[in-house]
Amino acid sequence: MIFSFPIGAYVVFNSDIGKEIIFDFPMDGIDVFIAGIGLKVPIQFELGDGFIVAWCIYLVLFAVSILGHKTNFSHALSSLIGEGWHNIKNNYLLGMLTWFSILIVVSVTIDSIQQSFRVFVEPPEIQNKLIQFFLITVSPLTEEIGFRVFLVGLPLFAMFATKISIGSLFKSLWHPSQNLEITNYKKVLGLVIAVGIFFGVAHIISGSPWSTGKFAQAAISGVIIGWVYVRHGLAPAILLHWATNYFIYSYIYFMADMNQTLNETSNPFLNTLEVLFLISGSLAIIIFLLNYFKSKKERTTLV
């Protein structure tokens, strides 16, 4: 994932995927989401400048995630091996990578089931690959703020905040479970699922819509990202969305520029990467289930 930062920069500033459109292409605004409603902020900027701003934000979030929130990535990983799976909450990046692997497994499973019923996921028509890569890069920031912060974070603050202040609001929006006294996770899960479904619907009805086959994938992704936001914080949620967008497509477009093709399914590196995430995601799901049944058994024994 670290290598995707320079690779993505190469795609924007050195590749030919945009043909006649390059990094100094003028943009007349940026799409944002406020409570799930798409709005266009009319600001003038060059594509490369907008990319660098988003790129720097992700780099900062990535650095923050490596270092925290309770312990750094290497120490959290060693603790995971020695002390148990619950330690994924001690580091933002570890939590994100775990759920990203799970998200890959779920997405591939849904896609396989849908294809067996001849329901296919068709992306929006590509007008220009460079502009598309820019939009893919920016969307995790705008969508996570619009869907997760506004539609999950603010309602949770209204339901569970014990102290009303600007400082406590921002802290709870940054990491809900750490800064709110959440007493009913069934309500939280219900909210996360509802917003996730809305997230899935938005992908097929707004902006440049996907085909209806995208709904299930996007909705489940929205639920997973929403749960990550609640349990692990905003930084892992944004980076999880970033991983499904920028991280993957930076390699796709880099390979497209190198080989003058966009057939990512034929690329051995990307196929190997998918297999690795499928394996790690399957293991994570198995461990989560084992821990769940173990804790349920312990509670039953105590009763």
N, C-alpha and C positions, 0 to 999 in steps of 0.2 A: 504493500500500500504506500509506503514511503516513496518508492520509485515512481508512483503515478503522479507525484507533484511535478518533477521535471518533465515527465513524458507529456502530461497535459499542457504544460507551458510550450513544449515543442510543437504540439498539434496546433495551438493557436497562433504562434508567432513564426513558425518555420515550415509548416506543412502546406501542401497544395490542395487540401480537401475542400476548401471553399472556392476553388477555381479563381474566378475574377474578384471574389470577396476575400479581403485579408483583414488583419487585426485592426486597421484604422477605419474600418467600416463604421459609418455613423449610425447610432441607435437613437430612436426618438422617444424611448421610454422603457420602463421595466414593469412587468406584471407582478403584482403582489396579491396576497390573499388576506383579507380581513374577515375573520370568522367564517372562512370558507368562501367568501364572495370575492371573485376576481376583479381587481381594479388595475388600471394602468397609470403609473406615476409618470407624468410627462416631463422627463428630464433628458437633456441631450448629453450624450457621451459616446466615446469610441468603444467598439467591442472589446478591444484589448485592455482598455482601462477598466472597464467593468469586470472583465475576467480577473484581472490582477487583484481588484478589491476583494472579490469572492475567494480567490485563491489564497490570499493572505489570511482571511478569516478562518478558512479551513485549516491552514497551517498552524495558526494559534490554537484552535480547538484541538488539533491533533497533538500538539505539544502539551497542552493542559491535560489531555486524556492519558498520555503516557505517564505523566508525573502524579496524577491523582485519581480519585479525590482523597482517599485515605492512605494509599501507598502507591509506589511507582509500579510500572508494568512488570518488570522483571521479578520484583519481590512478590507481587500478587500472583504471578504465574507459578513461582516456586511454592508459595503457600497453597495454591490450588492443588498442586500435585501431592503435597504433604498433609494438608489439613482438610481438604474437602471442597466440594463444588460451590458452597455458599460464599466462598471468597471472591467470586466474580463481582460482587457488589463493592469490593474494596478498590477497584480500579476502573475508570471509565472505559479505557480502550479494551480491556479484557471482556467487560460486559458487552460492548459493542460487537467485538469479533465473535463472541459466542452466539449472540442473537442473529448476527449476519449469516452465520453458517446455518442456523435453524431456518432463517428466512429463505435461503437458497433451496433447502430441502423442500419446504412447503410450496414454494413457487414452482419448482420443477414437478412436484407431485400433482399440483392443480393443473398445470399445463398438460401433463400426460393424460390425466383423466378427461380433460376437456377435449383433447385431440381424439381420444377414443370415441367421443360423441360428435366428432367433426366440428367442434367449436374451436376456432383459432384466434390467437391474439395478433391483431393487425395494428402496427404503430401508425401514428399520423403520417400523412404524406410529407416526405422530406423535401423542403424547398431548397435548402442549402445546408450542407453538412457542417460547415463551420458555425453558422448561426444556431443550428440544432445543438451542437456541442456546448455552445455558450449558454443556451437556455437550460440544457440538462445540468450544467454546472451550477447555475444560480438557483434553480428550483428547490433544492433541499432547504435553503435558507428561507425563501419566501413561503414555502408550503408548511414547513415545520412551525414557523412563527404563526402563520394564519390558521392552521388546523390544530396543532398540538397546544401552543401557548394560549391562543384565544379560546379554543373550544374545549380544551381539557384543563389546562393550568388555571385559568380564571375561575371556572366553576368549582374546581377543587378548593381554591382559596376561599371562595364564598361559603363552601360547605364545612370546611375543617379548620379555618384559621382561628387561632385563639388570641392573636394580637393583630390589630389593624394599623399598619403603617406602610409607608412607601418602601422602607427597607425590608420588612417582612414579606411584602408582596413580591419584590424582585427575587428575594431568596427562595420563596416557594415556587415561583415560576422557573427558576433555574434548576431546582431539584425538589419536586413536590414531596416525595416520601420522607426526605431527610428534614424538611423544614415545616411540615404540617403534621398535626396529630391525627392521622387518618384512622378512624375507628371502624369503618365499614368498607372493606375492599370489594364487597359485592356491588355496591353503588359505583365504586371506581371502575370496576370491570365493565359494568353496564354502560357507563359513560364512554369508556374507551372503545367498546364495540360499536356503539352508535356513531361516534365520530369516524371510526374506521370504515363503516358502511357508507357514510357520507363522503369520505375520501375516495372510496371506490366509485361511487356515482359520479363524482366530479371529474374523474378521468375519462368518462364516456359521454359527458354532456357539455363540458365547458372548454373554451379555448380551441385548440386543435385536438379534437377528441380521438381517443383510441377506439377500436372496435369493442363491441359489447363483451367479447371474450376476455377483455382486460379487467372487467369489474371484479371478479372473484380474487384474482391476484392482487389487485390494488387494495381491495377491502381488507384482505388478510394481512397484507403488508402494513396497512394503516393501523390495524389492531396491534400487531407486534411492535411497531414503532411507538404507538401510544403507550403500550405497557412499559417499554424501555424508558420512555420519557418519565413516566410516573415513578418507576423503581430505581432508575439509574441517573436520570437527569437530562437536561436539554442537550448538553454537549454530545453524549452518546447517541441520542435520538437523531440529531442533525448528521452526525458522522455515519450512522447506519443508513440514512437516506442518501448521503454522499457516496457511500460505498456502492449502492445499487445504481447510482447515476454516474458520477464523475470517475470513480475508481475503475469501473468496468469499461466505460466508453472511452476513457483516455487510451486504454490499450487497444480497443477495437479500432479507433480512428488512427492511432499510431500505426497499427498493422496495415490498415487500409492505405495509408500514405506510402508505407514501405513497399507493399505488394500491389498497389493500385487496384484493390478490391475491398469490398465491405462484407465478404462472406466469413463472418467470425466463427461460424460453426466448423470451418475447415482449418482453423488455426490450432495447432497442437498445444501451444502455451495456454490459451484460454480454455481449451478442453481439459487440460491437466488441472488448471486452477479450479474449474467447476467440480471436478471429481474430488479434489482435496476438501473443498467446502462441503460437498455432499457427505463425505465420510465424517468430517468433524461435526457437521450439523446432526447427522444421525446419532453419533455418539452422545452429543449434548442432549438430544431428545430422550434417549434411553436413560441417561443419568438423571435427568429431571424427573422422569416418571418413577424411577427407582426411589429417588429421594422423597417424592410425593407419597408413594405408597408406604414407605418406611415411616415417615412422620405421621401418616394417618393411622398406621398400626400402633405406633407409640401412644397416640392420643386415645385410641380405643382401649389400650391396655391400662392406661391411667384411670380411665373412667370405670 
